[in-house]
Amino acid sequence: MSPIDCKVWYWEHLGMMDNPQYVSGFTKKLQTFCNNGIIPDYNLILTYETAYMPFDINALDIKLSYLFSN
């Protein structure tokens, strides 16, 4: 929930972006999200990682600051 306006946000972490089947499955899932009003950077936070590029907590902090700053 947004600390600014109490809007509900969703967060999807994509942890296997180097796996083509996983990416294909997420593409379908994202279409379902969008069809149901769950839109990236409107009310859906997406984070990513691969085997060679692990999750970056600093990048998440920057994204959250951008989305939720006054």
matplotlib code that plots the C-alpha trace (Angstrom):
import matplotlib.pyplot as plt

x = [0.0, 1.3, 2.4, 1.3, -2.3, -3.0, -3.3, -2.7, 0.4, 1.5, 5.1, 6.3, 9.9, 11.1, 14.0, 14.8, 14.9, 17.6, 15.2, 13.2, 10.2, 10.0, 10.0, 7.4, 5.2, 5.6, 4.6, 1.3, 1.0, 1.7, -1.1, -3.5, -2.3, -2.9, -6.3, -7.2, -5.9, -2.6, -0.2, 3.6, 4.7, 1.0, 0.3, 2.7, 6.4, 8.6, 12.0, 14.3, 17.3, 19.3, 21.9, 24.6, 22.9, 21.4, 18.7, 19.9, 18.4, 19.9, 18.0, 14.8, 15.4, 15.8, 12.6, 10.6, 11.9, 10.9, 7.4, 6.6, 8.3, 6.1]
y = [0.0, 3.4, 5.5, 8.6, 7.8, 4.3, 2.9, -0.8, -1.9, -5.3, -6.5, -9.2, -10.4, -12.1, -14.3, -16.3, -13.9, -15.9, -18.8, -18.4, -20.6, -18.5, -15.2, -16.6, -17.6, -14.1, -12.5, -14.3, -13.4, -9.7, -9.7, -11.1, -8.5, -5.7, -7.0, -6.8, -3.3, -4.3, -2.1, -1.8, 1.4, 2.4, -0.2, -3.0, -3.0, -5.3, -6.4, -8.7, -10.9, -13.6, -16.1, -13.6, -10.4, -10.9, -8.8, -5.3, -3.9, -0.5, -0.3, -1.3, 1.5, 4.0, 2.7, 2.9, 6.4, 7.5, 5.9, 7.0, 10.3, 13.3]
z = [0.0, -0.9, 2.1, 0.2, -1.0, 0.4, -3.2, -3.4, -5.3, -6.4, -6.7, -9.0, -8.8, -11.9, -10.7, -13.8, -16.6, -18.3, -18.8, -22.1, -20.8, -17.7, -19.7, -22.0, -19.1, -17.5, -20.8, -20.6, -16.9, -17.6, -20.2, -17.6, -15.1, -17.6, -18.5, -14.8, -14.2, -12.8, -14.8, -14.5, -12.7, -12.2, -9.5, -10.3, -9.3, -11.3, -10.2, -12.2, -11.9, -13.8, -12.8, -13.8, -12.6, -9.1, -7.6, -6.9, -3.6, -4.4, -7.7, -5.8, -3.3, -6.2, -7.8, -4.6, -3.9, -7.3, -7.1, -3.5, -3.0, -2.5]

ax = plt.figure().add_subplot(projection="3d")
ax.plot(x, y, z, "-o")
ax.set_aspect("equal")
plt.show()
